[in-house]
Amino acid sequence: MDPIAFEVFGIGIRWYGILISIGLVLGVFIAMRESARLGIDENMILDFIIFAVPVAVVCARAYYVLFNLSYYGGDIFKMINIRQGGLAIHGAVIGGAATAIVYSKYKKIKFWKLADLCAPSLILGQAIGRWGNFINKEAHGGPTDLPWAITINGVGVHPTFLYESLWNLMIFILLMGIKKKKKFDGQLFALYMMLYSLGRFFIEGLRTDSLMLGDFRIAQLVSLAMLVAGAGFYIMKNREKI
């Protein structure tokens, strides 16, 4: 499949960007509907998105470039060119969370309430965005003869983009199912951290393009840290209820 969907004035519009945009729009729609139920001003959510999205994109790219410096060789223009992929979701989550912390303090709303509001939208966006990796023929796994393998350069490989997309979709369904029954602020975001990290840890082990720190896959290290942090927060809040 051609990574370029169509052209506008000679500029190629890539499926990668289109899918990320679709995920963003759907995520904003879901968050705004939920904000009305929680009594949070919808305009406040839009204002947050205006700040959070650019910061998340910059952090996602910076994270990817930082752990892949040898590839870019100091070429600034190559570093900032995201049209062919190269956005790390962990960097985006860090950037988005940092923006939420600052924004919640400025607007005097609870950070964890805002985090819960965004968690289902975030994981849905990730589920949709992974299909951009498929179109770009990136973020795939190693060789396999499983019947659902995809072919890259004539070799059957694990469709790790699909594994993660389906896993993320299941998390989205779970979060949407329990959002009205949550026991404390931060519960949905903690579940997001734990469940996404659990799946990502194992799926990352199948990939062939992992960012590395010595002999370790960076995404697995970050996933472990997020899993422990999410579980620790979840246990702490549950004990407060006892």
Secondary structure as GFF3:
##gff-version 3
##sequence-region A 1 242
A	DSSP	beta_strand	4	8	.	.	.	ID=ss1
A	DSSP	beta_strand	11	14	.	.	.	ID=ss2
A	DSSP	alpha_helix	15	38	.	.	.	ID=ss3
A	DSSP	alpha_helix	42	66	.	.	.	ID=ss4
A	DSSP	alpha_helix	69	72	.	.	.	ID=ss5
A	DSSP	alpha_helix	76	80	.	.	.	ID=ss6
A	DSSP	alpha_helix	89	107	.	.	.	ID=ss7
A	DSSP	alpha_helix	111	136	.	.	.	ID=ss8
A	DSSP	beta_strand	150	152	.	.	.	ID=ss9
A	DSSP	beta_strand	155	157	.	.	.	ID=ss10
A	DSSP	alpha_helix	160	178	.	.	.	ID=ss11
A	DSSP	three_ten_helix	179	181	.	.	.	ID=ss12
A	DSSP	alpha_helix	187	204	.	.	.	ID=ss13
A	DSSP	beta_strand	212	213	.	.	.	ID=ss14
A	DSSP	beta_strand	216	217	.	.	.	ID=ss15
A	DSSP	alpha_helix	218	241	.	.	.	ID=ss16
###
